[in-house]
């Protein structure tokens, strides 16, 4: 439970594995882990300590989900599903109208489950509205109770469906990033920052690009992201991903990207100034100018690649090879 004990355990593990074999430590964002991070940085400044991306994005979903405008519709959806799934006959009726498809969709966390359930309800809008006005539903004893009447009223309320659509459109971009980083097969470090930028743009669009509507949502995302998913390591991975920087060369001109890259190189080659200079003054320029291996056709194809987090491993493998090669030649 204490930072000191966590640090001691991690440090002993590093000794056992070998200091030269450890590049990064990943934990969730609990305060005791963050305290251990500071202790490790003091002793082993060349090792990266990174916050778990999945946990951080879940915190974003939690914060947004607790906003009044979104919490209301989530609570209404919960009230409906709890009522339906709480009675055998109402559940049978639901499955009859949805042709056996469930409404409640479990996710990796409660907040992911909320999104999946809302999304599922939205997909079954017509079926659910037909159900609650059908005699089969109306004849059920439980439907005549107060909770049953409330459940029926929720489904027949146009405002509810409007709010469901808005909430799903706000949650979905972040959920896509969560699905990307929560997988165990495809490496995602090179995409976290870029996909979060994309998610923020999509959320703003969902909220009509009106600052008064998206301001609080963006503040929640940026607060959770700050120091966790916008670290020098994340920014460097974003810079060195051809999918982003080859499609948009202006990324190389952003001061914070260059600062992040230099910070990473200095940390990675903590005791080797010659390699620091080689990476910062020569290798990055080769990558930026697409010289050597980066002039090949395969490298150029990344500029217009249609990226999809859920598709295939080949692209991820190639990007990892690029990043590995860069750090290897440093």
N, C-alpha and C positions, 0 to 999 in steps of 0.2 A: 504493500500500500504506500510505500514511501519512495521518493525519488532516489535516495541513496541506495536502497536495496536493489531497485531495478537497474540502476547504473552498475552496481557491483556484479549482478548476474550477467548483464550484457557484456561488460568488460571482460569477465572470465571466459565467456563464450568466444569473444574475439581473440583472446590469447590462445584458446584451444584450437581454433580454426587457423589462426595465423593472421597477424595484423595486415600483411600484404595481400591477403585473400579476401578481405572485407572492404567493400566499397560503400555500402549503405545499410542503415538500420531503419526499418519502417514500423511505426506503432500508430495507435489511435491518438486522439488529441487530449486525452485526460491530463490533468495538471501534473500528476506524478510522473507521467511519461515525458512531459515537456521539461520538468525539472531534471530528469535523468539526461535529457538531450543536452542541456546546458553543461552538465558535469562531463559528459563525453566529449563535447566540443573543446573543453579546457584541456583534457588529457590527450585526445586524439583528433586534432583539428582537421586532419585530412579525410576523415570519414563523414559521409553525409548522413544526417538523421532526417527522415522524411515522414510527414504525416500521412496516414492512410487516406487515399483519395476517396474510397467508398464511404468511409466514416464521415469525411468532411462534406461530401455531397449529401449524405443523409441528414447532416446538421442543417444544410441549406433547405432541404425539403421540409424538415421539421419547423424551421423558422418561418418559412412561407406558409406552411399549412396551419400555423397558429395565428396567422393574420385573420381578423374578423371576417373579411369578405370571402375567404376560402374555407375557414373553419365551419362556417354556417352550412355550406353545401356538403362538406364532408360529414358533419353531424347528421344532416338529413339523410344522406345515403346510408350511414350506419344505422339510423333508426329504421329505415325501410328493410335493410338486409337482416338486421337482428330480428325483426318481427317475422319476416318470411321464413328464415332458417330456424326460428324458434318453435315452429309448429309443423307437424308432419304433413298436414293437408295443404297448408299454404305453400310448403316447399314442393309438394307433388304438383300443385297447380302451376307454380313457376316453371318447373321442369317440363311440364306439358306444353306451355306456350313458347318456351325457349328451345324446345326440341332437345332437352337433356343438357343443355349448356348451362354452366354455373355462372352466377353473378359475382359471388365472393371469390376473389383471386388472391391467394397468398403470395407475398413477395419476400425478399430477403429481410426487410424491416417493416415495421408498422406503417411508416410513411410511404414506402414503396407499395405496400398492400393497399393503402388508401387510393393511390393513383390507379393501380390496376383495377380495383373495384369500380372506381368512377368511370374509367375507360370502358370497362365491360358493360356497365349500366348504359353508357352513351350508345354503345353498339347495339344494344337491345331496346332502344327507346320505343320503337313502334310495337314490339312484342309486349313490352311491359304496359304500355298505355292500352293496348287491346285487352290485356289480361284483367286490369282493374275495373273495366266497364263491362266485362263479360259476366253472364249469369253464374257461371261455374265459380268465379271468385266471390261474387256477391252472396252466394248461397252458403258460404263457409261461416261457421259460427264465430270463429276467431276474428274474422274481418269486421264483425259488428261491434267489437270492443273499441275502446278509445284508441289504443295503439294501432288497431286495424284500420280505423277511420283515418288516423293520421298518416299511415302508410299509403293509403289510397290517395289522400289529398296531396301528398308529396309528388306522386307520379303524375297527377293531373295538373300540377302547378306549372305553367309555362316558364315562370321565373326560375324554378328549380333546374329545368333543362338548359336554360340560358346560362345559369351559373355553372352547371356541370361542364358545358362546352368550354367556357372561359377557363375554368380551373384545370381541365385536362390540357388545354393549349399552353398553360403556364408551366405545369408540372412536367409535361412530356419532354421538352428539350433537356432538362436536367436528368430525367430518368434515362434518356438515351446515353448520357455520359456515365451515369451510374452503371448501366448494363455493360458499357465498354470497360470500365476500370474494375468491375467486380468479377470479371472472368478470370479463369486460371490458365487459359491456353494461350491467348494472344497478348504479347507485351503492349502496354498502353502508355508508357511514360511520354513517348514522343507526341501523343495526341491530347493529353489531358488539358493543357493550357489552351490550345487551339480550339478544341471542341467546347470548352467553357466559354470562350469568346463568341463562338457561334451560337451557343445556347442563350447567352445574354441578348444577342441580336434578335433571336427568334421570340424571346419573351417580350421584348420591347414591342415587336410587331404585333404580338398577340394582344397587347394592351394598347394598341392603337398608336404607338410611338408618342404617347402623351406623357411627359415627364411626371405630371401630377399623379398618373396612374401607375407608372413603373418605378418611381423613385424609391419607395420603401422596399420593394422586391429586390432592386439592384443593390440597395444598401445591405440587405441581409446576405446576398451572394458574395459581395465584395468583402464584407466583414469576415465571413467564414473562409473565404479564399485567401485573404491576406496573410502572408507568412507561411502558408501551408501549401497551396496549389499554385502560387505565383512566385515560388522561391527561385533563386538563380539556377538551380538544377532543372526546374520545370521550364523556365524561359529558354535555357540553353537547348533542351531537348526540342522545344518548339522551333527555335532558330535552325537547328541542324536537321529538321525534318523537311525533306524536299517537297513534300505535299503542300506545305505552307510557304516556305521561303523561296522556292523556285517559281511558284505561282504568283507570289507577291514579293518581288525583290526589295521593296521599300522596307521590309522587316529588318534588313541588314543595316539600315540607316537610323533605326530607332536607338537612341542613347541607352535606354534601359536594357535592351537586348545585348548590346556590346558590353555593358557593365556586368550583366549577369554572366556572360560567357567568360569574361576575364576572371570574375569571382570564382567560377567553377574550375577553371584551369588552375588558378592559384591554390585552390583547396585540394584538387586532385593530385597536383604535382607540388605538394607543400614544400618538399626539400630539393626541388630540382628547377632552378630558375632558367636553365637552358631549355628545358622542355616547355616551360611556361611561355618563353619567348617564341619558340618554334610554333606552338599552337596558335598563339594570338596574332603573330605577325606574318605567318606563312601558310599554315594549314587552313585556317579559316578563309583566307583569300582564295586559295585553290577551290575550296568548296563553293564560295560565293561566285567566283568567275567560271565555275564548271570546267576546271582544268583537270587534266589527267583522267582518272577513272570517272570523274563527274561530267565529262564531256560525252560519255557514251550514251547511246540511244536509250538504254534502260533508265538511266538517271533522268534524262530529259522527259520521259513519259510521265514522271510524277507531277509535272506542272499542271496537267489537266486531268489528273486521275480522279475518277468518280469515287470518292471515299465513302465507305459504308462500314460502321463499327462492327456490324454483325456478319460480315461477309469474308469468308476464306482466310487462310493464314499466310498465303504466299506474300502478299503485300507487306504484312507486318514483318515477315522474316527478312525481306529485302531492306526495309527501313532499319531494322536492327543491325543488319550487316553494314549499312552505311555508318551508323553511329559507332558501332564497334570498331570499324576500320579507322574512323577519325581519331577515336581515343587511343587506338593501338599505335598509330603513327605519331601521336603526340610524344 
